[in-house]
Amino acid sequence: MLTTTTPSIEGYEIVEYLGLVTGEAILGANIFKDFFAGIRDIVGGRSAAYEQELRKARAVAVAEMTADAEQLGANAVVGVDLDYETIQMGQMGNMLMVSVSGTAVRVAW
C-alpha cells in the first residue's frame, strides 16, 4: 500500500477516489509512569523508551488506516496527516492519542 503526505503520487495516475480513511492509537497513563520510572534512559534531552512507544503507536495508527483503505479497495492513500494529541483524563492523568488520516485512492500501475 503506497502512502504519502502529498495529494498525488508522481508517476502514478489516480483513477478513483474512495474516501477518507483514519487510524488511531492511544498511549495509556502507564506509559507516562513507565517513562518517568525509566528517566535514566534520557540522553541529551531524549528518551529512547518513550520514542519507541510513540513509534509503536504511530505504526498501529498507520496500520489501522491502511487496513481501512484496503477494505475500500484502495491501493494507495494520499494526503496523509499525522497528529499527536494529549487527552486529559482528570485524576487518571493524561493519555496521548496518535491519529492519522488520508484519502484512499486507486492508482493505475
N, C-alpha and C positions, 0 to 999 in steps of 0.2 A: 504494500500500500504506500503510494507516494504521499508525503505530507510536506506542505510548505507554508510559510507565512505570507508568501506573495499571492496575489489574486489570480495568477496564471502560472503555467509551468512551461518554461522555454523549451521549444522543440516538440511540444505536445498540443494537440487541439482539444479543447473541452467540447465534448459533443452533447453533454446533458448535465444540468444542474439538478441535484437530487434533494437538496435541503440542508438545513442546519443540523450539525451533529455536535454532541458535547460529551465530556467526561469529567468526573470529579473524584477527588480523593481527599480525605480528611485525616490529619495527624491528630491523634488524641492528646489529652493532657499528659499522659505518661511520657510522651516523647520529651516534653519540657522538663519533667522531673529527671528523666534519664540524661538529658542534655546537661543539666546543672550538676548531676552526680558525676558526670564524666568531664567536668570543666577542665581537668588536667589535659584533656585532648586538644585544647586550644593552643595553636601555634600561630603567631603573627596575627591575632585577631580573628582567626578562622577555626571552626570546629569541624573536623573530618566526620565525626559521628553524625552531627546534625545535618551536614551537607549530604551525607549518604541517605539519610531518611527523607530529605527533600527530593533527592533524585528518584528514590523508590516511589514516592507519592506522585511525582511528575510522570513516571513510567506507567503507573496504574491509570492515571487520568488519560494519558495519550492512548493506552491500550483500549480503554473503555470507549473513547471517541472513535478509534478506527474500527472497533467491533460494531459500533452503531452504524458507521459508514458502510461496512461490508453487508450489514443487514439490508441496507437500501440498494445494494448492487453497485456501489461505488468502487472505483479502483484508485482513487486519489482523494485527498482533502486539501483544499486551498484556503487561503486567508486564515490560517491557524493563529489563534491568540491564546496566550498562556497567562493566567493571573494567579496571584497569591493573595489570600485574604485572611485576616485574623478574625475569628469568631469568639466573642466574649460570652462565656457560659456562667456568668455570675460567680458563685462560690466555688464552682467546679474548676475555675481557671479559664485559660484560653485554649482554643484549638486553631490549627492552621488548615485552611482549605486551599487546595490546588485545583483550579478549574481550567479546562481547555475547551475551545470551541472552534469550529471551522465550517466550511461548506463542502458537503460531499458532492463529488462530481464523477462523471465517467469521461475518461480521456481516450482518444484514439491512439493506439500504439503505432 
